[in-house]
């Protein structure tokens, strides 16, 4: 599937004020959440416990993680490798997992 389908799904179905659980493939749900504070065509902003500033996650970072998502889910790409690509790995992984969960286990 093209990335634009997943991005459009996120833009149309994730809303300001929504809480998203922190999730990783190996540890599953980690117990904390972050809150969506803004969605624009070029980024998603989140408020997270412990962070002083709003985290502004560029669309391109989502696209980079999307490109290797199946490798991450399949275990051939680690969270550490994703973290090396983007400092927002925690949020992107959690949001993509949310998208999969509400779409029967696949990204649009």
N, C-alpha and C positions, 0 to 999 in steps of 0.2 A: 504494500500500500504506500502511496506517496505521503510524505510528511505533512503536506498541506491539509490532508484529511484529518489527521490527528490534531494539528494545530487548530483547525476550525472547530473540531469537537470540543477542545479545551475552551476556546473562546466563547462558544455558545452554551456550554453546560457547567462551567465552573463560574462561581459568582463571588463578588465582593462579600466578605463576611464568612464564606465557607471555611471550615476547618478541615485540614488534611492531615492524616496520621503519617508520622515519619515511618518509612518502611525501607528495608533492604532485602535483597534476595536471601542472604545467608541468615540474617537475624530476624526477619519478618517485621512485625510491628514493634517499635521500640518504646512506645509508651508516651512520647510527646507528640504535640501537634503544632502546626503553624497555620496562620490565618491569611487568606487571600485579601490583600488590601487594594489592589488595582489590577485591571487587565486592559492592555492596549494591544493594537495590532503588532507591536514590536517588542513587548515585554510583559512579564507578570511580576507584580510586586507582592512580597509576603512579609508579614510580621511574625517573628518567631521568639519564643521565650529565650531570654538570655542575650539576645542581640540588641545592641543600642539603636542601630539604624534599620530602616526598612531594607530588605534585600531585593534588589532590582535585577531580575533574571532575564537576560536578553533572549529573544526568540532563537537566535542562532545557536545558543547553548543547548536549547531543547532539540534543535535539529541535529546537532552533533551527537547527542546522546541517543536520539531516535535511530540514527544510522547504525549504531552498534547494539541497540536494545536486545535483539534476539541473541547475540553473542553473550551479553550479560545474563539474560535469563537462562541461557543454556550452560552457563558456567565457564565459558571460554574467555570471558572478559571480566575483570574484577572491578569492584567498586573503587579500589585504589587507582586503577587505570582511568576510570571515569573522572575521579577527583583530579587527576592530572590534566584532564581536558577542560574542566570547569570547576570553579570554586563553589558552584551552586548544585553540585551533584546530589546532595541530600534532598533538595526540593524537587529537582527534575525527576529523579528516580521515584520519589513518592507520588508525584502527580501522574507520571506515566503508569505507575501501578494502579492508581485510582481509575484511570481511563480504562485499563484492561479489565479491572473488576466490574465496572458498570457496563462493559461490552462483552461479557461472556468469555473473558480470558484473552481477548485479542485487541490490538490497537486498530482503530478505523483506518 
